Amino acid sequence: MTDILEFDRQHLWHPYTSMVDPLPCYEAVSAEGVMIRLRDGRELIDGMSSWWCAIHGYNHPELNRALVDQTRKMSHVMFGGITHAPAVELAQQLIDLTPPSLDRVFFADSGSVAMEVALKMVMQYWFANDRPEKHRLLTIAGGYHGDTFGAMSVCDPVTGMHEKFVNVLPKHLFAPRPSSRFGEELNDDDRNNLTKLVETHHNELAALVLEPIVQGAGGMWFYSSEYLRLARQLCNEFDLLLVFDEIATGFGRTGEMFAVDYVNIEPDVLCVGKALTGGTMTLAACLANERIATGISADGGALMHGPTFMANPLACSVAKKSIELLEVSDWRSCVSKINAQLQQDLRPLGNLSGVHDVRVIGAIGVVQMDAPVNVVQLQKRFVEEGVWIRPFNDLIYLMPPYITQPEELSMLVSAIESVVT
Ligand SMILES: *Cc1c(COP(=O)(O)O)cnc(C)c1O
């Protein structure tokens, strides 16, 4: 039999990994609840939800059943000229969950593709409305929106993992990362920085693009919700569209169903992904309002996107079940219990030397170190401690499945404590 790890090392790329000198890998054979089981029999408590996705835990019987039931009916059928109940019913759920004005749905294959579609929406909007010069984007430093070219162009130029492409990407505008933290009022610097950029450049700007409140892979930073209010106000005043990337924040992770629910505003386009199928498979969506939907076609044209696997019925069926599970699971109290425990147990690590900052929002806990960590070494120690935590740069963070029990969360926190002391 092939040695899995050896073959993998020789032939498979992993995310952001060198083929010449790859980081070591662990072989998983199964996963159940909050546990990932390795080939050698070790079981690890998962602190990552497989990158924000597995909110209900792994191998969930109801998600599995939704998938299997749908395979018996129709695994896939083209979405060009054909529709089906899984797509329609999921769209209905998404329309009901998101802010009221967002009632048009585009299904995409992944978060990055959803961002591409969102950017096409705002570009096409101005093109169709005889303002083709409004084709640049404004965003904030420290963002991450995916790995495709359009998405990369709004990622942080330095920490967004795409600095090697600066010469081929369109040059968009970046406001400094808001320094006002979540829970704080917006300070004058943040207000003035954004306002000035919009005032100066609105004639060439199509949209303002933000990860609301929680910036994920660009640095795990949580900023003041008042920034979103300012964003909406400036977009109204200077005629910009507002795009929210809730691919990481959606479905309860921040303590609200969507981060936008912390404020009483609505974006023009909102992207969801990651936890949409509860971690079972890839699916994302862009929701847009009436203005966008009709504006794109003001010149008689159509939205120019249509992936092969658009609205895949298996993915839509699982997503629909995942949302139903959320609704019956009292996710709000699960997330708030995780939050309370992280506030209590993780925050004190902020006093340790080498720790720069500890921050917590919803079911997300972040320990930021003074310097980048040795990922290989830490990963190995975490596995020895019986947990799965994958740091990046100077960040060691937790975003566990919502079903995580207090003793399991304690083990995750203790593991972090033991590697940082
Ligand atoms: C992960 C992520 C994306 C990209 O999603 P993929 O499914 O990996 O393409 C986009 N935006 C945010 C905020 C993300 O966290």
Ligand as a Chemical Component Dictionary entry (heavy atoms), coordinates in Angstrom:
data_LIG
# 
_chem_comp.id                   LIG 
_chem_comp.type                 NON-POLYMER 
_chem_comp.pdbx_formal_charge   0 
_chem_comp.three_letter_code    LIG 
# 
loop_
_chem_comp_atom.comp_id 
_chem_comp_atom.atom_id 
_chem_comp_atom.alt_atom_id 
_chem_comp_atom.type_symbol 
_chem_comp_atom.charge 
_chem_comp_atom.model_Cartn_x 
_chem_comp_atom.model_Cartn_y 
_chem_comp_atom.model_Cartn_z 
_chem_comp_atom.pdbx_ordinal 
LIG C1 C1 C 0 -12.000 32.258 3.528  1  
LIG C2 C2 C 0 -12.451 33.596 3.120  2  
LIG C3 C3 C 0 -12.676 33.906 1.772  3  
LIG C4 C4 C 0 -12.405 32.931 0.656  4  
LIG O1 O1 O 0 -13.200 31.794 0.717  5  
LIG P1 P1 P 0 -12.725 30.456 -0.021 6  
LIG O2 O2 O 0 -13.890 29.539 0.121  7  
LIG O3 O3 O 0 -11.491 29.979 0.686  8  
LIG O4 O4 O 0 -12.447 30.803 -1.442 9  
LIG C5 C5 C 0 -13.148 35.173 1.479  10 
LIG N1 N1 N 0 -13.380 36.084 2.450  11 
LIG C6 C6 C 0 -13.180 35.811 3.751  12 
LIG C7 C7 C 0 -13.487 36.851 4.772  13 
LIG C8 C8 C 0 -12.692 34.570 4.136  14 
LIG O5 O5 O 0 -12.470 34.313 5.430  15 
# 
loop_
_chem_comp_bond.comp_id 
_chem_comp_bond.atom_id_1 
_chem_comp_bond.atom_id_2 
_chem_comp_bond.value_order 
_chem_comp_bond.pdbx_ordinal 
LIG C1 C2 SING 1  
LIG C2 C3 SING 2  
LIG C2 C8 DOUB 3  
LIG C3 C4 SING 4  
LIG C3 C5 DOUB 5  
LIG C4 O1 SING 6  
LIG O1 P1 SING 7  
LIG P1 O2 DOUB 8  
LIG P1 O3 SING 9  
LIG P1 O4 SING 10 
LIG C5 N1 SING 11 
LIG N1 C6 DOUB 12 
LIG C6 C7 SING 13 
LIG C6 C8 SING 14 
LIG C8 O5 SING 15 
# 
